[in-house]
Amino acid sequence: MKVRLEESRNPRTGKPLTVIRDIIHNPQVIDKLAKKLKSACGAGGHVEGKTISIQGSHLPKVKQILEKDGYEVRMK
């Protein structure tokens, strides 16, 4: 399963965000994945549709967790 991983900036605060896009799952699985990633990174975040945003710059850690869970990660 392919997902897209990128780093962007929060439009309101200008702080970095780690963003996981194009997750093909039902909302319950996405919420569970978001909780797992936020816990592993020790950061907050939110789910919006098929996108997970985690506060802070956590690309290597998130990529490692996603690949371990069987996702094919494309970096932008």
Secondary structure, DSSP 8 states (H G I E B T S, - for coil): -EEEEEEEE-TTT--EEEEEE---S-HHHHHHHHHHHHHHHT--EEEETTEEEEES--HHHHHHHHHHTT-EEEE-
